[in-house]
Structure formats: structure tokens, C-alpha cells
Amino acid sequence: MEKYNTKYCIYGHLHGKSHVNVLEGNINGVNYKMAREAIKLNSNLSKKIEEFDKLRYETQLEVMQTGKNNPEKLQKVQEKYAELIEQIDAKNYFEAETRFNVLVADINKIIGEAIKDVMN
């Protein structure tokens, strides 16, 4: 990570015995955090994020099904998000989630471009 001048490494969960090698804190200038694990340790915050995710999903689904925004639901989503990101663990979690979603979108774009010629 140092080689690529990485400042933050936020990961969601670990598999198998990999938790033995967990790095936390600031190591050689790279800040390591376990965003999802931090949320799991706080049951109250975990529940609030689950409720937020459910409301966000329902709001997005309604827009996709109807083609219209529901201003009341959208306002609720925005208010819940603003409330949640006041807590550092939730803020880190949402930032990690955003980075992950960007990564997945980039991967999908690369794959799509690579197979475009084959599909046409």
C-alpha cells in the first residue's frame, strides 16, 4: 500500500483465519480500519444503518417502478443519512461502501468494454 501512496485502507469483513493478521491504526502512514466490524460492535448503530438501508432501498425501488421521486421518502433518507454520518463509525462505513461501489462500477465497465466486440 505504501508503494501506491495509499492513505486509507477500509475493509468490510475478513474470511477464515485472516483476522489473525488484521492491521488497525496508522501503520507507515496508511490508516487501516475495519468499517463493517466497527458497526457490528455497536448494535444500536447497526440497527439504525439497517433501517436506513431498508428505507433507501424502498425509495430507490419506488423510483425505478414508478419513474417518480417521492419527496417525503427522499427527505427521510436524507435526514437519516445526515443523522448517521455524525457518528464516525457510520461515516467511515458509508465512505467505504461508496469506494466499494465505485470499484464494482469500474470493474463492470472494464469487463463490458472487453467483451463489447464479442457481443456485437
WOZI-V232544 format. One line per field, one symbol per residue. ss: DSSP state (~ for helix, > for strand, _ for the rest). Layout:
# WOZI-V232544
ss=???
This chain:
# WOZI-V232544
ss=_~~~___>>>>____~~~~~~___>>>__>>>>>~~~~~~__~~~~~~~~~~~~~~~~~~~~~~~~____~~~~~~~~~~~~~~___~~~~~~~~~~~~~~~~~~~~~~~~~~~~~~~~_
